[in-house]
Amino acid sequence: MSERVDCSAAMRQLWDYLDEELSEERMAAVRRHLDDCQGCWPHYDFDKAFLDALARAREANRCPEEVRRRVLDTLRTAGFTRG
């Protein structure tokens, strides 16, 4: 039997869904819900468009490598590390 997702669960998991961080079964369940739900689809559509625009802006407006290196060095010195 396939897993069912209601609107509340779909919206709670939307960012994880967009980032493909859910299990395959959960990804499929959220996708089925979004395909069938006229109320949730606009949220997905907006969030997806937002992430796509953010990616395009990031690619078009990269900071100089020297600035990036200095920021990362400062963060490391302050105790922040990549996890």
DSSP file (Angstrom, degrees, kcal/mol; ACC not computed):
  #  RESIDUE AA STRUCTURE BP1 BP2  ACC     N-H-->O    O-->H-N    N-H-->O    O-->H-N    TCO  KAPPA ALPHA  PHI   PSI    X-CA   Y-CA   Z-CA
    1    1 A M              0   0    0      0, 0.0     2,-0.2     0, 0.0     0, 0.0   0.000 360.0 360.0 360.0 135.7    0.0    0.0    0.0
    2    2 A S        -     0   0    0      1,-0.1     2,-0.1    26,-0.0    23,-0.0  -0.530 360.0-105.1 -83.1 146.7    1.4    3.4   -0.9
    3    3 A E        -     0   0    0     -2,-0.2     2,-0.4    22,-0.1    -1,-0.1  -0.401  31.1-142.4 -68.9 140.1    1.9    6.0    1.8
    4    4 A R        -     0   0    0     -2,-0.1     2,-0.4    28,-0.0    26,-0.1  -0.836  10.9-161.8-105.6 144.5   -0.6    8.9    1.9
    5    5 A V        -     0   0    0     -2,-0.4     2,-0.1    24,-0.3    -2,-0.0  -0.991   6.0-150.4-125.9 129.8    0.3   12.5    2.7
    6    6 A D     >  -     0   0    0     -2,-0.4     4,-2.6     1,-0.1     5,-0.2  -0.419  36.2 -96.2 -90.6 175.6   -2.1   15.2    3.8
    7    7 A C  H  > S+     0   0    0      1,-0.2     4,-2.5     2,-0.2     5,-0.2   0.896 122.5  52.1 -59.3 -43.4   -1.7   18.9    3.1
    8    8 A S  H  > S+     0   0    0      1,-0.2     4,-2.1     2,-0.2    -1,-0.2   0.930 112.7  44.3 -61.0 -46.8   -0.1   19.7    6.5
    9    9 A A  H  > S+     0   0    0      1,-0.2     4,-1.6     2,-0.2    -1,-0.2   0.895 112.0  53.4 -65.9 -39.8    2.5   16.9    6.1
   10   10 A A  H  < S+     0   0    0     -4,-2.6     4,-0.3     1,-0.2    -2,-0.2   0.919 111.2  45.6 -61.9 -43.4    3.2   17.9    2.5
   11   11 A M  H >< S+     0   0    0     -4,-2.5     3,-0.7     1,-0.2     4,-0.4   0.861 110.1  53.8 -70.5 -35.0    3.9   21.6    3.5
   12   12 A R  H 3< S+     0   0    0     -4,-2.1     4,-0.2     1,-0.2    -1,-0.2   0.824 117.6  37.8 -64.8 -30.3    6.0   20.6    6.4
   13   13 A Q  T 3X S+     0   0    0     -4,-1.6     4,-2.7    -5,-0.2    -1,-0.2   0.330  85.9 104.4-103.0   6.0    8.2   18.5    4.1
   14   14 A L  H <> S+     0   0    0     -3,-0.7     4,-2.9    -4,-0.3     5,-0.2   0.905  82.0  45.5 -60.5 -46.1    8.2   20.8    1.1
   15   15 A W  H  > S+     0   0    0     -4,-0.4     4,-2.0     2,-0.2    -1,-0.2   0.910 114.8  48.4 -65.8 -40.0   11.7   22.1    1.5
   16   16 A D  H  4>S+     0   0    0     -4,-0.2     5,-3.0     2,-0.2     6,-0.4   0.889 112.0  51.0 -64.5 -37.3   13.1   18.7    2.2
   17   17 A Y  H ><5S+     0   0    0     -4,-2.7     3,-1.5     3,-0.2    -2,-0.2   0.946 110.1  48.0 -62.7 -48.5   11.2   17.4   -0.9
   18   18 A L  H 3<5S+     0   0    0     -4,-2.9    -1,-0.2     1,-0.3    -2,-0.2   0.837 113.4  47.9 -62.6 -32.7   12.6   20.2   -3.1
   19   19 A D  T 3<5S-     0   0    0     -4,-2.0    -1,-0.3    -5,-0.2    -2,-0.2   0.427 111.6-124.4 -85.7   0.8   16.1   19.4   -1.8
   20   20 A E  T < 5 +     0   0    0     -3,-1.5    -3,-0.2    -4,-0.2    -2,-0.1   0.892  69.0 134.6  56.6  44.1   15.5   15.7   -2.4
   21   21 A E      < +     0   0    0     -5,-3.0     2,-0.2    -6,-0.1    -4,-0.2   0.275  40.9  92.3-105.6   8.8   16.3   14.9    1.2
   22   22 A L  S    S-     0   0    0     -6,-0.4    -9,-0.0    -5,-0.1     0, 0.0  -0.591  87.2 -90.7 -96.5 163.0   13.4   12.5    1.8
   23   23 A S     >  -     0   0    0     -2,-0.2     4,-3.0     1,-0.1     5,-0.2  -0.268  42.2-106.8 -63.1 160.4   13.4    8.8    1.4
   24   24 A E  H  > S+     0   0    0      1,-0.2     4,-2.3     2,-0.2     5,-0.2   0.905 122.0  49.8 -57.0 -42.4   12.3    7.5   -2.1
   25   25 A E  H  > S+     0   0    0      1,-0.2     4,-2.1     2,-0.2    -1,-0.2   0.916 113.1  45.3 -64.0 -43.5    9.0    6.4   -0.7
   26   26 A R  H  > S+     0   0    0      2,-0.2     4,-2.6     1,-0.2     5,-0.2   0.881 110.6  54.1 -69.4 -37.7    8.3    9.7    1.0
   27   27 A M  H  X S+     0   0    0     -4,-3.0     4,-2.5     1,-0.2    -2,-0.2   0.930 110.7  47.0 -58.5 -45.4    9.4   11.6   -2.1
   28   28 A A  H  X S+     0   0    0     -4,-2.3     4,-2.5    -5,-0.2    -2,-0.2   0.888 111.4  51.0 -64.8 -39.6    6.9    9.7   -4.2
   29   29 A A  H  X S+     0   0    0     -4,-2.1     4,-2.1     2,-0.2   -24,-0.3   0.918 112.5  45.1 -66.0 -43.3    4.1   10.2   -1.6
   30   30 A V  H  X S+     0   0    0     -4,-2.6     4,-2.8     2,-0.2     5,-0.2   0.914 112.4  52.5 -66.5 -41.0    4.7   14.0   -1.5
   31   31 A R  H  X S+     0   0    0     -4,-2.5     4,-2.5    -5,-0.2    -2,-0.2   0.921 108.7  50.2 -59.6 -44.7    4.9   14.1   -5.3
   32   32 A R  H  X S+     0   0    0     -4,-2.5     4,-1.5     1,-0.2    -1,-0.2   0.918 111.5  48.9 -59.8 -43.0    1.5   12.2   -5.6
   33   33 A H  H  X S+     0   0    0     -4,-2.1     4,-1.9     1,-0.2     3,-0.4   0.942 111.8  47.8 -62.7 -47.0    0.0   14.7   -3.2
   34   34 A L  H  < S+     0   0    0     -4,-2.8    -1,-0.2     1,-0.2    -2,-0.2   0.875 109.2  54.2 -63.1 -36.8    1.3   17.7   -5.0
   35   35 A D  H  < S+     0   0    0     -4,-2.5    -1,-0.2    -5,-0.2    -2,-0.2   0.833 118.7  34.5 -63.7 -31.9    0.1   16.3   -8.3
   36   36 A D  H  < S+     0   0    0     -4,-1.5     2,-0.7    -3,-0.4    -2,-0.2   0.613 100.9  82.7 -99.8 -14.9   -3.4   15.9   -7.0
   37   37 A C     X  -     0   0    0     -4,-1.9     4,-1.9     1,-0.2     3,-0.1  -0.820  47.3-173.3-106.0 111.0   -3.8   18.9   -4.6
   38   38 A Q  T  4 S+     0   0    0     -2,-0.7    -1,-0.2     1,-0.2    -4,-0.0   0.743  88.4  55.7 -69.0 -22.8   -4.8   22.2   -6.1
   39   39 A G  T  4 S+     0   0    0      1,-0.1     4,-0.4     2,-0.1    -1,-0.2   0.846 113.5  37.0 -78.2 -35.3   -4.2   23.9   -2.7
   40   40 A C  T >> S+     0   0    0     -7,-0.2     4,-2.0     1,-0.1     3,-0.7   0.768  99.3  76.7 -88.6 -27.6   -0.6   22.7   -2.2
   41   41 A W  H 3X S+     0   0    0     -4,-1.9     4,-3.1     1,-0.2     5,-0.2   0.887  90.7  54.5 -55.1 -44.5    0.6   23.0   -5.8
   42   42 A P  H 3> S+     0   0    0      0, 0.0     4,-2.5     0, 0.0    -1,-0.2   0.865 107.3  52.0 -60.4 -33.6    1.0   26.8   -5.8
   43   43 A H  H <> S+     0   0    0     -3,-0.7     4,-2.7    -4,-0.4     5,-0.2   0.937 112.7  44.8 -65.0 -45.8    3.2   26.6   -2.7
   44   44 A Y  H  X S+     0   0    0     -4,-2.0     4,-2.9     2,-0.2     5,-0.3   0.942 113.5  50.5 -60.1 -47.9    5.4   24.0   -4.4
   45   45 A D  H  X S+     0   0    0     -4,-3.1     4,-2.2     1,-0.2    -2,-0.2   0.906 113.8  44.5 -60.4 -44.3    5.4   26.1   -7.6
   46   46 A F  H  X S+     0   0    0     -4,-2.5     4,-2.6    -5,-0.2    -1,-0.2   0.946 114.7  47.3 -65.6 -48.9    6.4   29.3   -5.8
   47   47 A D  H  X S+     0   0    0     -4,-2.7     4,-2.4     1,-0.2    -2,-0.2   0.889 112.9  49.5 -62.4 -39.7    9.1   27.6   -3.6
   48   48 A K  H  X S+     0   0    0     -4,-2.9     4,-2.4    -5,-0.2    -1,-0.2   0.925 111.7  48.4 -64.2 -44.9   10.6   25.8   -6.7
   49   49 A A  H  X S+     0   0    0     -4,-2.2     4,-2.5    -5,-0.3    -2,-0.2   0.887 110.8  52.6 -62.5 -38.9   10.7   29.1   -8.6
   50   50 A F  H  X S+     0   0    0     -4,-2.6     4,-2.6     2,-0.2    -2,-0.2   0.941 110.6  46.0 -61.2 -48.5   12.3   30.8   -5.6
   51   51 A L  H  X S+     0   0    0     -4,-2.4     4,-2.2     1,-0.2    -2,-0.2   0.891 112.7  50.6 -63.2 -39.4   15.0   28.2   -5.4
   52   52 A D  H  X S+     0   0    0     -4,-2.4     4,-2.2     2,-0.2    -1,-0.2   0.917 111.9  47.2 -64.2 -43.1   15.6   28.3   -9.1
   53   53 A A  H  X S+     0   0    0     -4,-2.5     4,-2.5     1,-0.2    -2,-0.2   0.897 111.0  52.1 -65.1 -40.1   15.9   32.1   -9.0
   54   54 A L  H  X S+     0   0    0     -4,-2.6     4,-2.4     2,-0.2    -2,-0.2   0.907 109.3  49.5 -61.8 -42.4   18.3   31.9   -6.1
   55   55 A A  H  X S+     0   0    0     -4,-2.2     4,-2.1     2,-0.2    -2,-0.2   0.909 111.5  48.8 -63.7 -42.4   20.5   29.5   -7.9
   56   56 A R  H  X S+     0   0    0     -4,-2.2     4,-2.1     1,-0.2    -2,-0.2   0.916 112.3  48.3 -64.3 -42.0   20.6   31.7  -11.0
   57   57 A A  H  X S+     0   0    0     -4,-2.5     4,-1.8     1,-0.2    -2,-0.2   0.892 109.9  52.6 -65.0 -39.5   21.5   34.8   -8.9
   58   58 A R  H  < S+     0   0    0     -4,-2.4    -1,-0.2     1,-0.2    -2,-0.2   0.904 111.3  46.4 -63.1 -41.3   24.2   32.8   -7.1
   59   59 A E  H >< S+     0   0    0     -4,-2.1     3,-0.6     1,-0.2    -1,-0.2   0.881 116.2  44.6 -68.2 -38.4   25.8   31.8  -10.4
   60   60 A A  H 3< S+     0   0    0     -4,-2.1    -1,-0.2     1,-0.2    -2,-0.2   0.718 118.9  41.2 -79.6 -22.1   25.6   35.3  -11.8
   61   61 A N  T 3< S+     0   0    0     -4,-1.8    -1,-0.2    -5,-0.2    -2,-0.1  -0.248  72.8 161.0-125.5  45.2   26.8   37.2   -8.7
   62   62 A R    <   -     0   0    0     -3,-0.6     3,-0.1     1,-0.1    -3,-0.1  -0.417  38.6-122.8 -67.1 139.7   29.7   35.1   -7.3
   63   63 A C        -     0   0    0      1,-0.1    -1,-0.1    -2,-0.1     5,-0.0  -0.439  39.8 -83.0 -78.0 158.7   31.9   37.0   -5.0
   64   64 A P     >  -     0   0    0      0, 0.0     4,-2.2     0, 0.0     3,-0.5  -0.294  38.6-118.7 -59.3 146.2   35.7   37.2   -5.8
   65   65 A E  H  > S+     0   0    0      1,-0.2     4,-2.7     2,-0.2     5,-0.2   0.844 113.0  57.8 -57.6 -36.8   37.6   34.1   -4.6
   66   66 A E  H  > S+     0   0    0      2,-0.2     4,-2.2     1,-0.2    -1,-0.2   0.902 107.5  46.9 -62.8 -41.4   39.7   36.2   -2.3
   67   67 A V  H  > S+     0   0    0     -3,-0.5     4,-2.4     2,-0.2    -2,-0.2   0.928 112.2  50.5 -65.1 -45.2   36.6   37.5   -0.5
   68   68 A R  H  X S+     0   0    0     -4,-2.2     4,-2.5     1,-0.2    -2,-0.2   0.923 110.8  49.0 -58.3 -45.8   35.2   34.0   -0.2
   69   69 A R  H  X S+     0   0    0     -4,-2.7     4,-2.6     1,-0.2    -1,-0.2   0.909 111.1  49.6 -62.0 -43.2   38.5   32.7    1.2
   70   70 A R  H  X S+     0   0    0     -4,-2.2     4,-2.3     2,-0.2    -1,-0.2   0.900 111.3  49.0 -65.0 -40.5   38.7   35.5    3.8
   71   71 A V  H  X S+     0   0    0     -4,-2.4     4,-2.4     2,-0.2    -2,-0.2   0.941 113.1  46.7 -63.5 -47.3   35.1   34.9    5.0
   72   72 A L  H  X S+     0   0    0     -4,-2.5     4,-2.5     1,-0.2    -2,-0.2   0.896 111.7  51.2 -63.0 -40.3   35.7   31.2    5.3
   73   73 A D  H  X S+     0   0    0     -4,-2.6     4,-2.4     2,-0.2    -1,-0.2   0.910 110.3  49.7 -61.9 -42.1   39.0   31.8    7.2
   74   74 A T  H  X S+     0   0    0     -4,-2.3     4,-1.8     2,-0.2    -2,-0.2   0.906 111.1  49.0 -63.2 -42.7   37.2   34.2    9.6
   75   75 A L  H  <>S+     0   0    0     -4,-2.4     5,-2.8     2,-0.2     4,-0.3   0.911 111.2  49.4 -63.8 -42.5   34.4   31.6   10.2
   76   76 A R  H ><5S+     0   0    0     -4,-2.5     3,-1.6     1,-0.2    -2,-0.2   0.923 109.7  51.3 -62.4 -43.6   36.9   28.9   10.9
   77   77 A T  H 3<5S+     0   0    0     -4,-2.4    -1,-0.2     1,-0.3    -2,-0.2   0.853 107.4  54.1 -61.2 -34.9   38.8   31.1   13.3
   78   78 A A  T 3<5S-     0   0    0     -4,-1.8    -1,-0.3    -5,-0.2    -2,-0.2   0.487 128.0 -99.7 -79.2  -2.3   35.5   31.8   15.1
   79   79 A G  T < 5S+     0   0    0     -3,-1.6     2,-0.5     1,-0.3    -3,-0.2   0.475  79.8 132.7 100.3   3.0   35.0   28.1   15.5
   80   80 A F      < +     0   0    0     -5,-2.8    -1,-0.3    -6,-0.2     2,-0.3  -0.765  28.3 172.6 -89.4 129.7   32.5   27.4   12.6
   81   81 A T        -     0   0    0     -2,-0.5     2,-0.2    -3,-0.1    -9,-0.0  -0.914  40.1 -91.1-130.7 159.3   33.4   24.4   10.5
   82   82 A R              0   0    0     -2,-0.3     0, 0.0     1,-0.1     0, 0.0  -0.501 360.0 360.0 -67.9 136.7   31.7   22.6    7.7
   83   83 A G              0   0    0     -2,-0.2    -1,-0.1    -3,-0.0    -3,-0.0   0.431 360.0 360.0 -99.6 360.0   29.6   19.8    9.0
